[in-house]
Amino acid sequence: MITTTIIFVILALFLFILNRKKGKHWHGLKAGLRQLVVALPVILLALFLAGLLEVLIPEEFIKRWLAQEAGFTGIILGTFGGMIMAFGPYASYPVIATIYGSGAGLGTTLALVAGWTLLGLSRVPFESSFFGFRFSLLRMAVHLPLCIFTGVVGHFIELLFL
């Protein structure tokens, strides 16, 4: 986490200096502050949600159904769990990180992220209104094996290297 913070600080300083030469640095800082005011409550609530979820999910459930030992069952559960997760990234990533930190396997966690990214059911109403329901079904049929494959690859990486 500290490495990411350092990279963002360096990037922010670089962009600030670059924008200062153009005389737009104050506009950028104001825009960033507006985004912070909108996003901060959501991020804080998502972190509280993740903490409460960590306490709520029984350790036995994680070990039996989501840990590395769960194998393919965990990958399937991760894929479908991601599919039904209807949060945006500010809430999803802390929740997924909590599940991973509680002992979920790498394959399960990767399948969860892939399922959330590629199969999210919360997008189907919008997508099908623009592209048609057939398109949504075809997209999901193509992405489902990709999510499972992602989880299987992650599972084998964890078995072989971690």
Residue, then its C-alpha position, 0 to 999 in steps of 0.5 A: m500500500i505504501t508503494t502505491t501511495i508513493i507512486f500516486v504522490i510522485l504522479a500528482l506532483f508531476l501533473f501539478i508541475l506540468n499544469r502549473k506551466k500551463g497555468k491550470h494547476w488551481h483548476g485541477l486542484k479544484a476539480g480533484l477536491r470536488q471529486l473527493v467531496v463526492a467520493l469520500p463518503v462512499i469510500l468511507l462507507a465501503l471501508f466500514l462495510a468491508g470491516l463489518l463483513e470481515v467480522l460477519i463472514p464465519e472463518e469456517f465458511i471461508k476455509r470450507w468454500l473459498a480458500q485454496e483448498a476449496g478448489f473449483t468450488g471456490i472458483i465457481l462461487g467466486t464467479f457467481g458471487g462477483m456476478i451478483m455483486a452490485f456495487g461500484p468499484y469504491a465498494s467492491y474492491p474493499v469488500i473483495a480485499t476483505i474476502y481475500g484477506s480473510g483467507a479466500g484463495l487466489g483463484t477464488t478472488l480472481a474469479l470474484v473480480a472477473g465475475w464482477t467485472l465481466l458478468g455484473l448483473s447490475r449492468v444487464p438492464f442498461e446493456s440490454s436496452f441499448f444492445g438487446f437482451r440477446f446481446s447480453l446473453l451472448r456476452m455473458a455466455v462468452h465471459l463466463p468461461l473466461c471468469i472460470f479460466t481466470g480463477v483456474v489459472g490463479h488457483f494453479i499459480e497459487l499452488l505452484f508459486l505461492 
